[in-house]
Amino acid sequence: MERDSKMNCSLNDKVDKILAHAAPDGWSPTGCDRELYATLSEPIVRQAVAWQDEAGRIIDPYEPGDTTGFASFTAARFVGALGFLIEAGRCHDLRGTCARSLDVACDDLAHAHERPIRGAEFYPKELMRGYLALRDGFDKNSVRRWKDLLGGYDPEQNYSNVLSKVKPEENYDCPVFDKNILLSRAKRKTNQ
């Protein structure tokens, strides 16, 4: 996959070099797997349910006031974590809770060009995790709405940390934006 020639991200080159080599001698898996991650995550996510407001936002108890002028991205992070747990066969009793947060966070992301949100660049990964966990077996109107909102916005317009708005040398989120490219490279490498 070709990179934008304007991007100055040495991370891409480093990842290419790492993937070109075999695993280091003596390397062995940690034994930590998705099940351990789910077991550790579930109590945290269940605690966050108590922080959900009527609209579906998760009101961070350590940052309860809207002191920044931006909607909190805690709801998006909550959707990602809960979506993972639902896909892992847990927290099915919280599907409606996840849907409320997914609904408001999708709306926030889709309208970020009108109502700026903090960290819009980080929303898609989290919201897609929730969407994928809920799309089967949830009401068709909600699923269609989420799909339209997630697929209908312009990242260049809605994100604040993009090359049209920030100089390449000031864009510290380059590794985040290239994450999908890097993950697809890694997947191709392991499937060869």
C-alpha positions in Angstrom: 0.0 0.0 0.0 1.4 3.4 -1.0 1.9 6.0 1.7 1.2 9.6 1.2 4.5 11.2 0.2 3.7 14.2 2.4 3.7 12.0 5.5 6.9 11.8 7.5 6.3 8.8 9.7 9.3 6.7 10.4 7.0 4.3 12.2 6.0 2.8 8.9 9.6 2.0 8.0 10.3 0.5 11.5 7.2 -1.7 11.2 8.3 -2.9 7.8 11.8 -3.8 9.2 10.3 -5.7 12.2 7.9 -7.7 10.0 10.7 -8.6 7.6 12.4 -10.6 10.4 11.5 -13.8 12.1 10.6 -13.9 15.8 13.6 -13.4 18.0 15.4 -16.4 19.5 13.9 -17.5 22.7 10.6 -15.7 22.1 7.5 -17.5 23.5 3.9 -16.4 23.9 3.0 -14.9 27.2 0.0 -17.1 27.7 -2.2 -14.0 28.1 -5.1 -14.3 25.8 -8.5 -12.7 25.0 -10.2 -14.5 27.9 -7.8 -13.0 30.4 -8.3 -9.6 28.9 -12.1 -10.0 29.0 -12.0 -11.2 32.6 -10.0 -8.1 33.6 -12.1 -5.7 31.5 -15.6 -6.8 32.4 -15.7 -5.3 36.0 -14.4 -2.0 34.7 -17.0 -1.8 31.9 -19.8 -2.9 34.3 -18.8 -0.1 36.7 -18.9 2.5 33.9 -22.6 1.6 33.2 -23.4 3.5 36.4 -21.9 6.6 34.7 -24.1 6.6 31.6 -26.5 9.6 31.4 -29.9 9.6 29.7 -28.4 10.5 26.3 -26.0 7.6 26.4 -22.8 9.5 27.2 -20.5 8.1 29.9 -19.8 10.9 32.4 -16.3 10.4 33.7 -16.5 10.8 37.5 -13.0 12.3 37.4 -13.9 14.8 34.7 -17.6 15.4 35.2 -17.8 19.0 34.1 -17.7 20.1 30.5 -14.6 22.2 31.2 -13.1 21.8 27.7 -16.1 22.8 25.7 -15.9 19.4 23.9 -18.0 16.3 24.3 -16.1 13.6 26.2 -14.8 10.6 24.2 -15.4 8.4 27.2 -18.6 7.1 25.6 -16.7 6.0 22.5 -14.1 4.2 24.6 -16.9 2.6 26.5 -18.6 1.4 23.3 -15.3 -0.2 22.1 -14.6 -2.0 25.4 -18.2 -3.2 25.7 -18.4 -4.2 22.1 -15.3 -6.4 22.6 -16.9 -8.0 25.6 -20.2 -8.7 23.8 -18.2 -10.3 20.9 -16.4 -12.4 23.5 -19.7 -13.8 24.7 -20.0 -11.6 27.8 -22.2 -8.7 28.8 -25.2 -9.6 26.6 -27.3 -8.0 29.3 -25.7 -4.6 28.4 -26.5 -4.6 24.6 -29.1 -1.8 25.1 -26.6 0.2 27.2 -24.0 -0.2 24.5 -26.6 0.8 21.8 -27.4 4.1 23.7 -23.7 5.1 23.9 -23.1 4.0 20.3 -26.0 6.1 19.1 -24.9 9.3 20.8 -21.2 8.8 19.9 -21.9 8.1 16.2 -24.0 11.2 16.2 -21.2 13.2 17.8 -18.6 11.9 15.3 -20.9 12.6 12.3 -21.5 16.1 13.4 -18.0 17.0 14.6 -17.6 19.5 11.9 -20.5 21.5 13.4 -20.0 20.6 17.1 -16.3 19.8 17.6 -15.5 16.7 19.8 -12.2 15.9 21.5 -10.3 13.1 19.8 -12.6 12.5 16.9 -9.8 10.6 15.2 -10.0 7.9 17.8 -13.8 7.3 17.6 -14.0 5.1 14.5 -12.1 2.1 15.9 -14.2 2.1 19.1 -17.5 2.7 17.4 -16.9 0.0 14.8 -16.2 -2.5 17.6 -19.6 -1.6 19.1 -21.3 -1.6 15.7 -19.9 -5.1 14.8 -21.0 -6.5 18.1 -24.6 -5.1 17.8 -25.4 -5.2 14.1 -26.8 -8.7 14.1 -29.9 -9.2 16.1 -30.5 -5.5 16.8 -33.3 -3.4 15.4 -32.7 -2.7 11.7 -33.4 1.1 12.0 -30.7 1.6 14.6 -28.2 -0.5 12.6 -28.9 1.4 9.4 -28.6 4.7 11.3 -25.2 3.7 12.8 -24.0 2.5 9.4 -25.1 5.8 7.8 -23.5 7.9 10.5 -20.2 6.0 10.5 -19.9 5.9 6.7 -21.3 9.3 5.9 -18.9 11.8 7.4 -15.7 13.4 5.9 -12.7 12.6 8.1 -10.8 15.5 6.7 -13.6 17.8 7.8 -14.4 16.2 11.1 -11.0 15.4 12.5 -8.8 18.1 13.9 -5.4 16.4 13.6 -5.1 15.9 9.8 -2.5 17.1 7.3 -4.8 19.8 5.9 -5.0 21.4 9.4 -1.7 20.4 11.1 1.8 20.5 9.7 3.2 16.9 9.2 5.9 17.6 11.8 3.3 18.6 14.4 1.0 15.6 13.7 1.8 13.3 16.6 -1.1 10.9 15.9 0.5 9.6 12.7 0.9 6.1 14.2 -2.8 6.0 15.1 -3.9 7.0 11.6 -1.6 4.4 10.0 -2.7 1.7 12.4 -5.0 0.0 10.0 -2.3 0.0 7.3 0.2 -1.5 9.7 -2.2 -4.1 10.9 -3.1 -5.1 7.4 0.6 -5.5 6.6 1.1 -7.6 9.6 -1.9 -9.8 8.7 -0.6 -10.3 5.2 2.8 -11.1 6.5 1.5 -13.8 8.9 -0.8 -15.3 6.2 2.1 -15.8 3.7 
